[in-house]
Amino acid sequence: MSLELEWMSIDDLKLPSNVIDIIKNRGIKKLNPPQTEAVKKGLLDGNRLLLTSPTGSGKTLIAEMGIISFLLKNGGKAIYVTPLRALTNEKYLTFKDWESIGFKVAMTSGDYDTDDAWLKNYDIIITTYEKLDSLWRHRPDWLNEANYFVLDELHYLNDPERGPVVESVTIRAKRRNLLALSATISNYKQIAKWLGAEPVATNWRPVPLMEGVMYPERKKKEYTILFRDNTARKVHGDDAIIAYTLDSLSKNGQVLVFRNSRKMAESTALKIANYMNFVSLDEKAISEILKQLDDIEEGGSDEKELLKSLISKGVAYHHAGLSKALRDIIEESFRKRKIKVIVATPTLAAGVNLPARTVIIGDIYRFNRKIVGYYDEIPVMEYKQMSGRAGRPGFDQIGESIIVVRDKEDVDRVFKKYILSDVEPIESKLGSERAFYTFLLGILSAEGSLSEKQLEAFAYESLLAKSVVDVYFDRAIRWLSEHSFIREENNMFTLTNFGKRVADLYINPFTADIIRKGLEGYKASCEIAYLHLLAFTPDGPLVSVGRNEEEELIELLEDLECELLVEEPYEEDEYSLYLNALKVALIMKDWIDEVDEDTILGKYNIGSGDLRNIVETMDWLTYSAYHLSKELRLDDHSDKLRILNLRVTDGVKEELLELVQIGGVGRKRARLLYNNGIKGLGDVVMNPDRVRNLLGQKLGERVVQEAARLLNRFH
């Protein structure tokens, strides 16, 4: 899987001079080997390609050249699809360069219940797989003009959670022109054939990668690193990870350390910080970062204090428990080389572009949530994603990726599995009822009416074996019909009104079925009951529930003053989900009752990022439940769910709902205004001086103007 190392001058490209100028303005004079090979294989002629190459090998520029050359020749629209919102933002900023030659660039993600009609005015659209899947279900006219798709990070097909959506989008996209991009795929020939594309596969990296395994010697405080090229090095210290981190820092490197849990990431960062006295930091830059941390509203005060103490020594930790604003500051500071070490969970490896001189993988085991006390070895693909971050182009001659093992006996096995082996082959993740039924629902929503043969044809275009499709297809048609999602008329399948609403809301059919049963089977109930019902669905957020918490939750169940909308299950797995849902419901109840964020984080042992994810998911689910109750004409429920959804969105009691409509007024400012007699939009407009005194002159003035605008709109 290698190419002759051929480089091509930018001036040799068959592209207009204004396109060439944009590329040159980035300091690029030559195309590297993967880029050169893509051009030779017909990238600029619109040929369908699957390009697999390591992180940092210039795949985005390949996509840009493919899109621009296609649009110049054919017009229409191009869509660039990524698996993560953070990547969508990153690519959007890159593609903005093309606006200077007349291509309008837009970005969309999130809100799944809309057709984004405004996108008809744009030429290049950056989005996520989920958002594109949702847009197809809404059938906007402008989407018919999109004839070129770039599918980025296609190896997400193998992700158990995201894979089904990536595959659904790919099945539809491969009916048009496409360019697929990925890290290494071991069965790339099979995947290229499936896509109807020509493979361009390369191992070329801009910074060569030295991979090694590190193990402790019998002699205390000594560790040996055995590299792939059979060279070896020794480092000394109290701890293997700290020893290698300090060694790399002493050579002016930056270090990314990966640990398998949040707790380990935080504790390792604290340990490393104790040894950072010898590292020279830009004190002015560090104090600016600390000020940024103080200025953002998101995040618990404990999190911020811990991060401030670490960042002042050039270290940070990074995991999904941190709010996005905190993670953004950490990533940006590392990119600018102000922070020297980040200790992260593996989620960072799959995300944004964040190279380091040295990557240390502290654990190859990860806790299995389904089997208590059991740890799985991480997939080879996950190792490749982490090690792929090693080597900063322009700063490092080489990148180093080190796996830490606890015992010398493990070295050969770990070397063989992770360093010398190919990644796992990509396989379909549509092979479950939940994934397959959702897939069929999405196809019918996007296509309208289809015969059994036509619908089956879409399913046969998946990566699933034909025999597996046959089993799932009949079962899916039966279940979706029996549960009133689809109907058959004149040998054509169509969605029912309920089925179409479920597809548009972008919720799982099993989620919709649980919501319907809960609402139809019970009278209108209290907030906790609705929140519990929604958290109990397959789309509900998961939180960790400790043993002690389980006992408290079971006691609480007995003392609840209102009837829950889900029957208490007997199965152990179901029961743990039932308790998980109760914990989520209690978190949300505190949130809508305006309990202080720090109190919520401490009480439920969650991070600010967890709280934000729970709120976003429950916002979507309360919105969906409200619209389903309208569709089912369950007015008693829909009245309550409408108010509940508005309260979840902003985390307020009902009396503040009018105030939080004003831009810049969140739950804290709304409560401050309300407690000082400013209880609605009219009060804001009638008492401008008091508003300015409470919120400060600048913000107060903006709030008064915005309130006046809203009042005019309503009247």
N, C-alpha and C positions, 0 to 999 in steps of 0.2 A: 504494500500500500504506500508506495513512495513515488515521487516524481523526480525527473532530472531537475536539478536546481536551476531553472531558467528564469531570468528576470526580463521584464519588458519595459521599454521607455514609455512614459505617459504620452509622449509626442507621437508614438506609433499607433495609438488607438484611433479607430475610425469613429471619432466623436467630435461634435462641433467645438470650436475654440473656446466658447464661453463655458462649456462643461469642463474642458481640460483645465481652464484657469481656476475653477473652483477647487479641483483636486490639487493643483499645484500650490494654491494658497494655503493648503494644510501642510505644506512642506514635503509633499509626496512627489518624487520625480520618477520613480520606477515602481512597477507592480511586482510584488513578491511572487514566489513560485505558485502558491495556490491561486492567486489572482490571475497570473499569466495563463495558467492551465485552463481556468474557467473561461477566459477570453478565447483561447484557442478552441475550446469545445463549443463555441457559439453563443456565449453569454450575451453579446451585443446584438445577436441576430434573433433573440427571443427563444433560443433553444431551452428545452426543459432540462434542468440540471439538479442533481443532488450533490451538494458539496459537503464533505466531511473533513474537518481539520481541527487541530487543537485550539484552545482558547488563545486569543490574541494574534491570530494569524490573518486578520484583515478581512473577515467574512462580511462585515457591514459595508465596506466599500464595494465588494462584489455585488451585494444587494442594490446599492445605490446605482451602480453602473447598469445593472440589469433593468431596474425600474425606469431610469431616465431614458435609456436607449429605446425601451419598449414604448414609453409614452410619446417620445418624439416621433416615432414612426406610426403609431397606431391611435394615439389620443386615448380618451377614456380615463379610467382611474386605476391606481395600483394600491394594494393593501399589504402592509407589512405587519405580520402577526407575531407576537411574543408571548411567552408563558407567564410573564410577571409584570405587574404595573410599573415597578421600578425600572425595568428594562424598556418599557413603552416610553417612559419619560426620557430616558437616556437616548433612545433612537430618535425621538421627536426632535430633541435639541440638535442632533447631528443633521437630520434631514432638512431642518430650517434653512440650511445653506442654499438649498435649491430654489428658495423663494426669489432669490436675486435674479433668476432667469425665467421667472413667470410661473413656476409651479406652486400652487397653494397647498400648504401642508397642515394637516389637522391630527389631533390625537383624541381618542375616546376610550374610556374604560368605565367600569362601575355600572350605574343605573341600567338594569336589564329590561325595564318595562317601557321601552321607547324605540322609535325607528330612527332617531337622530337625523331628521329630515334636513337639518342645517348642513349636513355633510355633502349635499348635492353640489355645493359650491367649491368643493376641494378636489385636488387631483391625487394627492398622496395621503393615505390615511394610515396612521399607526394605531394598532389596537391589540387587545389580548385575545387568546383563543376563545375564552368564555364570552367576551363581548361580541365577537364576530358570529359565534354560534347563535347568540341571542338575536343579533340583528337579522340574520337569515330567517329566523322564525317570524320576525315582524314584516318581512317582505317589502322593504322600502324600494321605490323605483330606482333610486340612484345606485343601488347595489348591482343592478343589471349592467351598469357601465363599467364595473370592476372586472377587468379581464386579465390582470396580472397579480399573482399572489406570491409573497415571500413568506415562507413558513420557517421561522427562526427556532433554534433549539429543538429540532424535530425529535431528538432522543427522549423528550418528555412523553412521547408515545408509551414509554416503558414505566411511567410514573403511575402507581396504583390509583391515586386520587385524580390526577389531571389527565392521565392517558386517554380515557374514553372521550373527553371533549376534544383533545388534540386530534384523535383519530376521526371523529365525526366531521370536524372542520376540514381535515385533509381529504376525506372522501369527496366532499363537495368541491374543494379548491382544485383537486387534480382533474376535474372536468374542464378546467380552463388552463391558461398558461401559468406555470409555476416555477419557482426556484426554492429548493429546500436546503436549509443550512443546519449543520449539526456538529457537535463534538464527534469524536470517533464512534462509528457504528460498526460492529464486527460483521454483521450480515448486510453490509451496505449494498451488495449486488441484488439481493432479494428485495430490499426496500426500494431501490432505484427502479427495479422492474415493476413493482407494485405501483409506483408513482408514474410510470411511463416516462422516466427521466434517465439521462445519461449520468453515471457516477463520476465524480471528480474526488478522489480520495488521496489524502496526503497526511504525513506526520510532521510536516515542516512547522517549526516554531520560530518566532523572531528572536527569542532568547533560548539557547539550548538548556535542557532540563537534566539535572543530576538527581537521580532517584536513589534513595538508600533506606536501609533499616538500621535502627539504633538499638543496642541491647546493653545491659549492665555487665561489667566484668566482675570476676570474683573479688578483685581488689576493690575495696570500698571507694565510693565516689569517683569511679572511672567508667566511662561509657565508650563503646566502639560503634562507629557508623561504617557499615559495609555498603559501598556504592555499587551501582549496576555495572560499572566498568572495572570491577574487582579492586579498585583502590579502597583504602580504609583510612579513617581518621579517628582520633581520640579526643574527648573533651572531659573536663573534670568539674565536679560540683556536687551539691547536696541532692539535686534532682535532675533527671535526664532532660526534661523539657526546659527547665530554667538554664541548665548548662549550655544547651545548644542555642537558646535564644540569646544569651549574653555573648556567646562566641560570634554569632551573626551580627549583633549590634556593634561589637568592637570593630567590625570591618565595614561599618557604615551601611549595613543592610536594614531593611524593615522586615518585620516578622509577623506572619499570621499563624496563630496556633488554633487548631480545631479540637474541641472536646465534645463528648457525647451527651452532655446535659447542661442546662443553664447553670445549675449549682456549681458544676465543675468549671465552667467557663469563668464564672465570677471568682471562685476561690483561686484558680490558677492565675488570673489577672492580679489579684491581691498579692499573691506570693511573688510574682515577677516584679511588681512595683517596689517591693522591699530591696531589690538589687539594682535599681536604676540610677543610683547616685553618680556613677561614672559617665552616664550618657549626657552629652550636652544638648540642651533643648533651647528653642527660640522662646525665651520667656515672654516676650511681647505677644507672640502668636498664641501661646498657651493662655495668657490672661484674656485674650479676645475670645477664645473658645469657651472659657469659663463664663464669660459675660453672656455669650450666646445661650448657654445652658440656663442661665438665670432668666433670660428674656422670654423663653418659650413657655406657654401655658401648659402644654401637654406634658405628662410625666409626673410620677409621684416624687415628693420631696426627698424621700429616702434614696430612691434611685439616683436622683440628681446629685445628692451629697456624696454618695459612693463614687459615682462617675467623676465628679470634680476632684476628689482625692486621688483617683487613679490618673486622670488626664494631666494633673499637675506634675506627674512623674513620667508622662509620655506613654501611658498604657491605657487601654480601654477594653471593656468586654462588649459583646454584640450578640443579641439573640432576639427571638420574636416577642419576648416578654417586654422589651423596651418599646416605647412609642416610636412611630415613624420619624417624628421630628428629631428625637434623640439619636436614632440610628443614622439619619441623614447627616447630622453634625459630625458624628464619629467617622463615617465613611469619607466625607469631604476633607476632614482634618488629616486622615491617613493618606488620602490621595495627594494632598499638598505636602506630605512628609513631615507634618507637625507632630502627629502621634506616631510613635515608632513601633508599637506592638498592639495588635488586636487579638484577643482570645474570643473565639466565636463558636457557635454551634454550626453544624454543616449547612444550615439554611443560607448562610452567607455565600457559600461556594457556588450555589446555583443562581445567585442573583447578579448584582451589578458588577461592572468591571473594576476590580480592586486588586491589582497585582502587588506582590511583595517579593523581596529577594529570597526569603526563606519561608517555606510552609512546613509546619510541624503537625503531624497527625497524631494526636495523643491517644486516641482510642480507635480500634477497628471493631469494637463491639457497641451495639446499641440496644437499649432496653426495649423489650417486646411488650407493648401495651396489652396484648391479648392474653399472654401467658405470664402470670405473676412470677417474678424471680428469674425469668429467662432472658438471656441476651442473645441477639442475632449478630452475626458478622455483617458489616456493611457491604453493599454491593460493590463490585469493581468500578462500575460507572461513578459511584459516589466518590471513591478514591480518586479517580481520574479528574473529576470536577474540582476536588480540593487541590490536588497536586498541580492542576492546570493554572492555578493562580501564581505559581512560583516564577519569578523573573520579571523585572520591570523594564520594558523596552526603553532604551535611552539612558537607563541608570545602571543596569547590571549586565555583566558579560555572560553570566550563567544564572539559572535559577536552581534552588535546592529544595527538594521535597523529601522529608524524612518521616518514616513511620516508626513510632516508639513501641517496642515490645518489652514485656516484663521479664522474658527469659530467653537465653541464647538458643534454647531448643526450638523456639518458634521461628527463628530467622529464615530458614530455608522455605518453610511452608508459606510464610507471609510474602516472601520475595516472589515465589512462584505464582501465588494467587493474584497479588496486586500489581507487581511491577513487570513481571514477564508475561502476563496473560492479556488476552483481549477482553474488552467489556462484554457483558451479557448481551446475547442477541436481542433485538427488539421484537417483542411479541404483542399481540392485541390485548388490550385490557377491557374490551367490550364483553368479555365472557362472564358476565354476572347478570342476574335478573335486573338489578338496579340500573346498571350501565346500559344494557341492551334495550330495555323498555323505554328509557329516557331517549336513547338514540332514535328509535322508531318514532316516538312522539315528536322529536325535533324535525325529522325528515318530513313527516306529514304536515307539520306546521309551516315549514318552508315551501313545500311543493303544492299544498292544497290537496286535491283528490288524486289518489293513485290506485291502480289495480294491484292485486296481490303480487302479480309478476313484477310490476314496476317497483313496488316497495321492497320486494325480495332482492331485486337487482342492486339496490343501494346497499343492502345488508351483505350481499356477496362481494361487494367492492371493498369490504373491510379486510383486515388482516386475519380474521378468524377463518378456521378451516370450514369448508362447505358443510361438513357433517355437523359441526357445532352450531352453525347458523340455522340449519334445519331444525335442530332441537329447540333452540331458543325462540325462533321465529313463530312457530305454532303456539308455543306457550305464551309468548308476548301478546299475540293477536287475541288469544282467548282471554287473558287477564285484562287487557286494556278495554276489550268489549264488555266484559262482565262488570267492570268498574266504571263504565260510562265515560271513558276517555275518547273512544273511537266508535264509529258506527259504519255499517256496510250497506250501501244502497246501489243497486244495479251493478253488482260486482266491483264497486269502487269503495275504497276506504277513505273516510273523512274524519276529521276531529269533530267531536261534539262541541257545543259552546263552552262547556266546562273544560274539556280537553284543550281547546285552543287557549282559554284563559290561563290554564296551568303552564302550557308551553310558553306563552308570552311572558308570564311572570318568572320564567326560568327556574322553576322549582321541580324537584324530582316527583314523578307520579306517586311514589310511595309516601312522600311528604304530604302531597295533596290529599291522598286517601285518608291518612291519619287525621289531618285537619278537618276534613269533611265529616268523618265519623265522630270526632270530638264535638263539633259544633251541632251536628244534627241529633246527636244522642243525649245532649244535656241542655238545660236552660242556661240563660245568660249568667255568667259567674264573675268571680273577683279577678283582679289583675294577675295574682299569683297563678291562678288556674290557667289563664290564657298563655301566660309566659311559659309555664311548665309544659303545656300541650305542644307549643311550638319548638321548645328546646328538645323535646322527646322525639322529634322527627329526624329522619336521616340527614337532613340539611342543618340540623341544630348544631350549635357550637359544643365542642368537647372541652371540659376542664378536668384537672386531676382532682380526685376525691380521695383524701387519705383515710386510713382505717378509723381514726378518731372522729373524723368528719362524718363518715357513714353512720356511726352510732347516733351522732347529734341529729342528722337528717332524718333517720328513722323515728327518733323521738318527736321531731318536729311534725312529721307526717300525722302523728296521732293527735297533735294539738291544733292542726290547721282549722281555721274557722269556716272555710268554704270547701265545697266539693271540687276535687280535681276533675279534669275532663278526659283523663286517661285511666283506665282500670289498672290496678296494681298487678304487675305481672308475677308469674311463678318462676319462670326460668331465671337462672342466676345472671346470665349475660344481660337479659332484658332488664332485670332488676337494678343492675349497676348503672345502666343507661337511664333508668327511671330516677335514680338518686342524682346522677350527673345533671339531669334536666332540672331537678329541684334546686340544685346549687346554682345553676345558671339563672333560674327564675328569681331566686333570692338576691343574687347580684343585681339583676335588672330592676327588682323592686326597690332596692336601695338607690339605684341610679335615678329612677324616675321620681323618687321621694327626695331628691336633691341631697343625699348623703354625700359628704365631702369625698373627693376622689382618693385622697390619702387613706381615709378610714376604710373605704371599700377595698383598696389594695391590701391593706394590712389584715383586715377581717377575713378575707377569703384567700389570702396567700397567692395573689396573682400579680402580674406586672401591668404597667400602663398599656403596653402593646396588646396584652391579652384582653384587657377591658375594652380597648378600642375595637378589637376584632369581634368580641361578643356583642358590643353595641351595634356594629355595622350589620352583623348577621341577623340579629334580632329585629333591627330596623326593617330589613328586607323581608323577614318572615312575618312580622306584624302587618306590614304593608300588603303582603301576599294574602294573609288570612282575611284581612279586611275586604280585599277585592273578591276573594272566593266566596265570602259570606254574602256579598252583594249579588254575585252570580247565582248563588243558591237561594237568594231572597230570604235570608235569615236576618231580618232587620234588627231584632233585639241584640244579636251578636255584633252586627256590623256597626251599630252606633258606638258600642263600647270599644271595638277594635280600632275604629278610626281615631278616637281620642288617644287610645293606648299607643298607636303608631306615632302620633305627633309627639307624645311625651317621651317615648323611647329615643326618637331622633335627637332630641336636645337635652334629655335627662332632667326634666322639670315636672313640677306639679301642674295641674290643669290651669291654674290661675295665671301662669306665666306664658301661656302659649302665644298670646298676642305680642308680647314684648320680644320673644326670641325670634320673631319673623324679621326683626330689624338686623341688617348686616352689622357685624361687629358686636352684637349683644348676645353673649352666651348665657349659660345658666347662672354664673356668679353675678354678672352685671345686671341681668334681669331681676335677680332677687334683691340686689342693692337698690335698684330703682323702685321696685314694688314696695319694699319695706319703708321707702321714703315718700310714699304716696303717689308715685308715678305708676299707674296700674294698667295703662293701655296706650295705644298709639296717640289718641287724642290728648292724653295727659302729657305725653312727651312734647307734642307740638305746642300745647298751651303753656308749658313751664320750661322754656328753653334755658333760662338762667340756672334753674335748679339742676337740670340735666347736666349742664356744663360744669357746675360745681361738683357734682357727684362723680362724673366720668373724666374730668379734665377738659380744658378748652377745646383742643383739637378734635378728640374723639367725640366729645359731647356735641359739637357743631355738626359733625358727620351724621351722628345718630338722629339729631333733630331733623336734618334735611331728608334722611332716608325715611323716617316716620311720616313726614309730610308727603313724600312721594307715594308711599304705600296707601296712605289715606285717600289721596287723589285717585289712585287706581281702583280702590274699593268703591268709591262713590262716582 
